[in-house]
Amino acid sequence: MMDRKITLVCIFIAGLFIIPGLIFNLPIIALFGVIADFLPLMFGWLKKAFVMMSFPLAFGIVVFFTYLFFVVWLFGPRLMSMRILFGELWFLTVIARLT
C-alpha cells in the first residue's frame, strides 16, 4: 500500500513539472517531472503497487516511446509534434497507472 502512495506522489510531482513544460514548450522544466515520473519504474514501486496491470508489455512499450519522444523533444528541434506525442503518451501512462 505504501508503494502505491509513493507512486501517486511521484506522478503528482511529475505533473507539476511536465504540464507547464508542455504548455510553455520548455523541455528542461519537464525534465524534472520526467525524473520524478521515472522513479517508480526505477525503484520497482510501480511493480509492487500495481500487480494487477492488465497489459504490462503494452505499458512498457508505451513508456519506452513516451521517453523516446521526450528525448527527441529535449535534444532535437523544438517540434510541436514531439511535444504533443510526448504529452499524449505521458497522459496515457498516467491513466494506466491510476486505474
Residue pairs with C-beta under 8 A, 6 or more apart in sequence:
3 40
3 45
3 46
3 48
3 49
4 49
4 50
6 40
6 45
6 49
7 40
7 45
7 46
7 49
7 50
7 97
8 98
10 36
10 37
10 39
10 40
10 45
11 37
11 40
11 94
11 97
11 98
13 33
13 36
14 33
14 34
14 36
14 37
15 33
15 94
16 33
17 29
17 30
17 31
17 32
17 33
17 34
17 36
18 30
18 33
18 34
18 37
18 87
18 90
19 33
20 26
20 29
20 30
21 27
21 28
21 29
21 30
21 31
21 33
22 30
22 83
22 86
22 87
25 78
25 80
25 83
27 70
27 73
27 74
27 78
27 83
28 74
30 70
30 74
30 86
31 74
34 67
34 70
37 90
38 67
39 45
40 46
40 49
40 97
41 63
46 97
50 97
53 59
53 96
59 93
59 96
62 89
62 92
62 93
62 96
63 93
65 85
65 89
66 86
66 89
66 90
66 92
66 93
69 82
69 85
69 86
69 89
70 86
70 90
72 79
72 82
73 79
73 82
73 83
73 86
76 82
